[in-house]
Amino acid sequence: MLKIAHHPLYNHPLPEGHRFPMLKYDLLPQQLLEEGCCVPDNFFTPTVPNDKYILAVHDPEYFYDLLNIKIPQKAARKIGFPLTEDLVERERIIADGTIKASEFALQYGIGMNIAGGTHHAYSDRGEAFCMLNDQAIAARYLQGKGLAKNILILDLDVHQGNGTAEIFQNDPSVYTFSMHGAGNYPFKKEKSDMDIPLPKGTTDAQYLSILKDRLPKLLATFKPDFIFYLPGADILGTDKLGTLNMTIEGSKQRDIFVLETCHHHQIPVQCSMGGGYSEDLKLIIEAHANTFRAAQNIYF
């Protein structure tokens, strides 16, 4: 059975007019239930994880400053959310959702989180709506438990996974792959194990051609035994914070290819949803929903 992390705190209240579309975290599960893609049993409620799993990735001083809402003002501004205890609890719960979804992936082949993909969180700081790096935390969790050894983090958000690249920069057991808009934030990129910067206006055909060439070759050489997949909906041409020219259909074909490839190679995969900032919220929901539809169709 497809298992999906979701929690009421995922939809955190923000000031009116804030550009982050928090409402999607309520609308997406509603859409999946209403159309029959999912049933209530597909969803599970994560909790706050043991701090030791977070501290396996994040600097203790940063983490405890975050818990106590003592992040310096300049650093807090880079996060982009008004910092509150509820917001930090939300971030911890998202990390637990990804940890548990990765365990479900070992059981069922795939596990998903309605939220997550907080790839701009560095070991010692947060940026761009990210405070704790959920997939990095879950990767370390799996390794610490002896559940995975060689892990691929496949980041297909329109923005480079700079925090993830920094966290694993000296670790050959975790391969960081980021295919992103060349002209997008972050304007100072980190060095992933494989970076594929895409020019402005990249189309479906161009994007899919590159991905279909690179991913199979990478699997053949690195041979991961677990994959974390970040299928950002911000690759769409309608995205306010993106530079690519992908369509809903192109985004759908991306997800189908990635998940079919993982399934064919029998490599467990965890999906956290990443960004999406189109003006029309329906487009964000549709792009994200297609990832869950693909998971159901391919695995179940």
C-alpha positions in Angstrom: 0.0 0.0 0.0 1.2 3.5 -0.8 1.9 5.3 2.5 1.9 9.1 2.6 2.9 11.4 5.4 0.5 14.2 6.2 -0.1 16.3 9.3 -2.5 19.2 10.1 0.5 21.4 11.0 1.8 21.2 7.4 -0.6 24.0 6.5 1.0 26.6 8.8 -0.7 30.1 9.0 1.4 32.8 7.3 0.9 36.6 6.9 -1.7 37.6 4.3 -0.1 37.9 0.9 2.9 35.6 1.7 4.2 34.0 -1.5 4.5 30.5 -0.1 1.3 28.5 -1.0 0.7 26.7 2.3 -2.8 25.8 1.4 -1.6 23.2 -1.0 -0.8 20.9 1.9 -4.6 20.7 2.7 -5.8 20.8 -0.9 -3.5 18.1 -2.3 -4.7 15.2 0.0 -8.3 16.4 -0.5 -7.8 16.1 -4.3 -6.2 12.6 -4.0 -9.1 11.4 -1.9 -11.9 13.0 -3.9 -10.7 11.5 -7.2 -10.1 8.1 -5.7 -6.4 8.0 -6.2 -6.0 7.5 -2.5 -8.1 6.3 0.5 -7.7 7.4 4.1 -5.6 4.4 4.9 -2.9 5.6 2.5 -2.1 8.5 4.9 -0.2 8.4 8.2 0.4 11.1 10.7 4.1 11.7 11.6 5.2 13.0 15.0 8.3 14.8 16.4 11.3 12.6 15.9 14.1 12.0 18.3 16.5 14.9 18.3 19.4 12.5 17.7 18.3 11.9 14.1 18.2 15.6 13.3 21.6 16.1 15.1 23.2 13.5 12.8 22.8 16.1 10.1 22.5 19.5 11.7 24.9 21.5 13.9 23.7 21.4 17.5 24.1 25.1 18.1 21.9 25.9 15.1 19.3 23.3 16.0 19.0 24.4 19.6 18.8 28.1 18.5 16.0 27.1 16.2 14.2 25.2 18.9 14.5 28.2 21.2 13.7 30.8 18.5 17.0 32.4 19.0 18.2 32.5 15.4 19.9 35.9 14.7 17.6 38.3 12.8 19.6 38.3 9.7 19.8 34.5 9.5 16.0 34.3 10.3 15.2 36.6 7.3 16.9 34.2 5.0 14.5 31.5 6.0 11.6 33.6 4.8 9.0 32.6 7.4 8.1 34.4 10.7 9.8 32.0 13.2 7.5 30.5 15.8 7.5 27.4 18.0 4.7 25.9 15.8 6.7 26.5 12.7 9.8 24.7 14.1 7.6 21.8 15.3 6.1 21.6 11.8 9.6 21.3 10.3 10.5 18.5 12.8 7.3 16.7 12.0 8.0 17.0 8.2 11.4 15.3 8.9 9.7 12.5 10.7 7.3 12.1 7.8 10.2 11.6 5.5 12.0 9.2 7.9 8.8 7.0 8.2 8.1 7.3 4.5 11.6 5.9 3.8 10.8 3.0 6.0 7.6 2.3 4.2 9.6 2.5 0.9 11.7 -0.4 2.1 8.5 -2.3 2.7 6.5 -1.3 -0.4 9.0 0.0 -2.8 7.9 3.6 -2.4 6.9 6.0 0.4 5.8 9.7 0.1 5.5 12.9 2.1 2.9 15.5 1.1 5.5 18.1 2.3 9.3 18.1 2.6 12.0 18.6 0.1 13.6 21.2 2.3 16.9 21.1 0.3 18.0 24.6 1.1 18.6 23.8 4.7 22.4 23.6 5.4 24.0 21.7 8.2 24.2 25.0 10.2 21.6 27.4 8.8 18.3 27.6 7.0 17.4 29.4 3.8 14.4 29.9 1.4 11.6 28.3 3.4 13.8 25.4 4.6 15.1 24.9 8.2 15.8 21.2 8.6 16.8 19.1 5.6 14.2 16.3 5.7 15.8 14.0 3.1 19.3 14.4 4.4 18.0 13.5 7.9 16.2 10.4 6.6 19.3 9.4 4.6 21.4 9.5 7.7 18.7 7.6 9.6 18.7 4.8 7.1 22.4 4.5 7.1 22.6 4.7 10.9 20.1 1.8 11.2 21.9 -0.2 8.6 18.9 -0.1 6.2 20.8 1.5 3.3 24.4 2.0 2.4 24.7 3.9 -0.9 22.1 6.6 -1.3 21.2 8.8 -4.3 19.4 12.1 -3.7 17.7 12.9 -7.0 16.8 16.6 -6.8 14.6 17.7 -9.7 13.3 20.9 -8.1 13.9 24.0 -10.3 16.3 25.3 -7.6 19.6 23.7 -6.8 19.7 21.6 -3.7 22.5 23.7 -2.2 21.9 22.7 1.4 21.9 19.0 0.5 25.1 19.4 -1.5 26.8 21.1 1.5 25.7 18.4 4.0 27.1 15.5 1.9 30.0 17.3 0.2 32.6 15.0 1.7 30.6 11.8 1.8 30.9 9.4 -1.1 28.1 7.2 0.3 25.5 9.8 -0.6 25.4 11.0 -4.2 23.8 14.4 -4.7 22.2 15.0 -8.2 20.6 18.4 -8.9 19.1 19.3 -12.2 17.9 22.9 -12.0 17.5 26.3 -13.6 20.9 27.8 -14.2 19.7 31.3 -13.6 17.6 30.5 -10.5 18.2 30.9 -6.8 20.6 30.1 -5.2 22.7 32.5 -7.2 25.8 31.1 -5.5 25.6 27.4 -6.2 27.2 24.7 -4.1 28.9 21.7 -5.7 26.7 18.6 -6.0 28.2 15.3 -7.1 26.3 16.0 -10.4 24.9 19.4 -11.2 23.0 19.9 -14.5 22.2 23.6 -14.8 19.5 24.1 -17.4 19.2 27.3 -19.6 16.2 29.6 -19.3 13.2 28.3 -21.3 14.1 24.7 -21.3 11.2 22.7 -22.8 9.7 19.3 -22.0 11.6 17.5 -24.8 15.0 19.0 -23.9 14.5 18.3 -20.1 13.3 14.7 -20.6 16.1 14.0 -23.1 18.8 15.0 -20.6 17.2 13.2 -17.7 16.7 10.0 -19.7 20.3 10.1 -20.7 21.9 10.8 -17.3 19.8 8.9 -14.8 20.3 5.3 -16.2 24.1 5.9 -16.5 24.3 7.2 -13.0 22.4 4.1 -11.6 24.8 1.9 -13.5 27.9 3.5 -12.1 26.9 4.5 -8.5 24.5 1.6 -7.8 22.4 3.1 -5.1 20.4 0.9 -2.8 18.0 3.7 -1.9 16.8 6.9 -3.7 15.3 10.1 -2.3 13.4 11.9 -5.0 12.5 15.5 -5.0 10.0 16.2 -7.8 9.5 20.0 -7.5 6.4 21.4 -9.3 8.3 24.7 -9.8 9.8 23.4 -13.1 6.5 24.6 -14.8 6.6 27.5 -17.2 3.9 29.2 -15.1 6.1 29.2 -11.9 6.7 32.6 -10.5 10.1 31.6 -9.1 11.3 29.3 -11.9 13.0 29.9 -15.3 12.1 26.7 -17.2 9.3 26.2 -19.7 7.9 22.8 -18.7 4.2 21.8 -19.1 2.0 19.8 -16.7 2.4 16.9 -19.2 6.2 17.2 -19.2 6.3 17.3 -15.4 4.1 14.1 -15.4 6.4 12.3 -17.8 9.4 13.2 -15.7 7.8 11.6 -12.6 6.7 8.5 -14.6 10.2 8.0 -16.0 11.9 8.4 -12.6 9.5 6.1 -10.7 9.4 3.5 -13.5 13.2 3.5 -13.5 13.3 3.0 -9.7 10.7 0.3 -9.9 12.5 -1.5 -12.8 15.8 -1.5 -10.9 14.0 -2.5 -7.6 15.5 0.5 -5.8 13.3 1.8 -2.9 12.4 5.4 -3.4 11.1 8.1 -1.0 9.4 11.2 -2.5 9.1 14.6 -0.8 7.3 17.1 -2.9 9.5 20.3 -3.0 8.5 23.7 -4.4 5.7 25.0 -6.6 4.8 28.7 -7.0 2.5 29.1 -10.0 0.0 31.9 -9.6 -2.9 29.4 -10.2 -2.9 27.0 -7.2 -4.7 24.4 -9.3 -1.6 24.0 -11.5 0.5 23.3 -8.4 -2.0 20.7 -7.1 -2.2 19.0 -10.5 1.5 18.7 -10.9 2.0 17.3 -7.4 -1.0 15.0 -7.8 0.5 13.5 -10.9 3.4 12.2 -8.8 1.0 10.3 -6.5 -1.0 9.0 -9.5 2.2 7.7 -11.1 3.2 6.1 -7.8 -0.1 4.3 -7.5 -0.1 3.2 -11.2 3.5 1.9 -11.2 3.7 0.3 -7.8 0.2 -0.8 -6.9 
